[in-house]
Amino acid sequence: MTFFKVVLWLQLSLFVWLQAGLWLGTGSLVELWQLDQRVADKRAQTIEKQTRNASLLQEIVDLKGIGAHESAEAIEEKARLHLGMIRPNESFFVITNPRE
């Protein structure tokens, strides 16, 4: 083999070794893409949790209220929506859709 062929083979081997590290090794592009996806998923989860926290905080503020009257209204609203509360002498109607 001539000197130029040896140098060419060394360069080619070095190139293949570097490319393998870039695509397959630790810190490779594939790993980077996977980490980017995980970060995007975590950001989406964070946004969901921040939205939920904001609604819970608003619910706390509504339940505490400024005065006893406002607080009682918020508690009554929750009882009506979630527990099916009905006042005395009040009629309860259920409207159903016959197509469902």
N, C-alpha and C positions, 0 to 999 in steps of 0.2 A: 504494500500500500504506500501510496505517496503521502507526503506530509499534508497536502491539502485535503486528501480524503480523511485522514485522521482528524484534522481540525473540523472538517464538515461533520463527521460522526459525533465528535464531542459537542459541537454546537447543537446538533439535532437532539442528542441525548439530554443536554441541559434544557433545551426548549420543552421537550416532552415532560421532563421531571418537574419543571416550573408550572406547566399547564396542569399536570395532574394535581399538584398542590393547590393550584388556584380553584379547580373544579371539585376536587374530592377530599382534600385534607381538612384539618381543623381550621376554622375561619374561612372556609371556602365560600364561593358565591352561593352555592346551594344552601349552606347553613345561614348565610346572610339573608337570603330570601325567606327562609323559614322563620327567622327571628323577626323580620319585618312583618310577616303575617301575624305572628303572635302579638307583636306590639299593637297592630291594628285591632286585633280581637280584644285585647285588654283595654284599649281606648274606647271601643264600643261599649264594653261592659262598664267602664267608668262613667260614661255618659248616661247609661241606663240607671246606674246607682245614684248618680247625682240628681237625676230627675225624680227618682223615688224619694230620695232624702228631702228634696225641696217640697214635694207633696206632703210628706210626713210632717215636715216643719210647719207648713201652712195649716195642716190639720191640728197640730199642737197649739198654734196661735189661735185658731178658731175655737178650740175647746177651752182654752184659758180665757179668751175674750177680754174685753176691757171691763165689762160689767157682768153681773150675774145673769142678767137677762139675755145677753148675747151668747154667753156660755151655755145656758139652758137650751137655747134654740139650736145650737150646733149639736149638742148631745141628743136632742130630740130628733134632729134630722138623721143622725147616724143610726139611732134606734129604729126609725121608720124604714130606712133603706136596707139595713143589714139584719135587723131582728124582726121586722114585720110588725112594729108597734102600731096599735090602733087605740085612739082615745075612747073613753066611754061615750056612748051614744053616737058613735061614728060608724058609718057603713064602709065596708071594704069590698071593692069590686075587682075581679080579675078579668081582664079582657084578653082573650086568646085569638090567635089567627088560625082559622080552620085549615088553611093551606099547609101549615107546618106539621 
